[in-house]
Amino acid sequence: MLHLSKPPLLFAVWASLSLSSGFTQAADLADDSKTPPLIRALESTEKPKPVFADKKFSPYPEESLSFIGGTNTFDQQTYPYLETLIQLAYPKLKLKIRNLAWQGDTVFEQTRPRYFFTNKGDKQPGSTPDQRQRTQPGITFVTFGKMEAINSDHSLADFSKTYHHFLDQLQKRSRRIVLIAPTPFFAVGPAKELSQARNQNLVKLTKIIADTAKTRNFLHVDLFSPLSKALDSNLSTDGIHLSDAGQRQVALLTAQSLAFPIKAQAALSSPKLQTLEQALRRKNFLWQQLYHPTNFPFLYGDRQSQPASRSHLNKDKRWFKEEISKIPALIQATENDLHRYAGEVAATLAK
């Protein structure tokens, strides 16, 4: 059995403050109590897309690719190596990449603002439910298991049951799923002496992930095994989170595992990448402004009736909601640019 200790006091205090300040678990909301917030962020569909044909990674034209996980997955927006390789490997498909990760997410818990992508919102007069466009379900990369390997009250059976329950619900949106076994813990940072024991726990969790991918006919990327052979401390900033070099290595291993039609190492070394990378970072910045907006309670939460949520000239005018509504068009324009840049860089790599 995998035993974990309770979370640090500081984290527990932060969580309690967050929950009392407009944040809540899904169980608080009757209309979405059985749907994790990660699933709610995806559009529902009556006909989920099927698994990959012949277990080969093959995106559709203009398909959405979503990333689900914790902090390391969230940080892929700051270090967009994997996103760069995807766009360069499939430059004509005009793929839409959406990072749905949230710092601190685990398979057991995803804390979100109250009424985050819920159908029923705040009941106060003048309030509206979350009206943001949900992400189209396409290929979904799921990376859980690393933080779950740190001592907690959850057992291996708990992880397996919760992991499968999450995937059961995700499959209702799409079966084009890539399960990723997370990176190992590195002997660096304040808890470096714990890395070996944590990796022993992680071995057990990665086996569950691999077995799940096989039984469900999903694609699987194993980041744990190849990186465990050397455990290069330069790949992590604190033993848990990845450095710039670590994110780059993850991108290369993912491209290799999924057989991207590109020479990944050469692509990331291209001198022509600067403009594309700038466009990717701008798109990711805009996306976070839309998906992870500051002061969500004033936008679609339980503080919409407050003066700060409304124009000082006209209290019936919701200035924050109007500002947010402009972002999708900016994302589309930026994606048009980055798709053009990706095509130009890909053409140089083909020579």
Sequence and secondary structure as in RCSB ss.txt:
>XXXX:A:sequence
MLHLSKPPLLFAVWASLSLSSGFTQAADLADDSKTPPLIRALESTEKPKPVFADKKFSPYPEESLSFIGGTNTFD
QQTYPYLETLIQLAYPKLKLKIRNLAWQGDTVFEQTRPRYFFTNKGDKQPGSTPDQRQRTQPGITFVTFGKMEAI
NSDHSLADFSKTYHHFLDQLQKRSRRIVLIAPTPFFAVGPAKELSQARNQNLVKLTKIIADTAKTRNFLHVDLFS
PLSKALDSNLSTDGIHLSDAGQRQVALLTAQSLAFPIKAQAALSSPKLQTLEQALRRKNFLWQQLYHPTNFPFLY
GDRQSQPASRSHLNKDKRWFKEEISKIPALIQATENDLHRYAGEVAATLAK
>XXXX:A:secstr
   B    HHHHHHHHHHHTTTEE GGG GGGTTS HHHHTB   SS B   GGG     TT EEEEEESHHHHG
GGTSTHHHHHHHHHSTTS  EEEE   TT  SS   EETTTT SS   STT     S  B   EEEEE STGGGS
SBS  HHHHHHHHHHHHHHHTTTBS EEEEE     S STTGGGHHHHHHHHHHHHHHHHHHHHHHT EEEE HH
HHHTT  GGGBSSSSSB HHHHHHHHHHHHHHTT SS HHHHHT TT HHHHHHHHHHHHHHHHHHS TTHHHHT
STTTTSGGGS SS TT  HHHHHHHTHHHHHHHHHHHHHHHHHHHHHHHT 
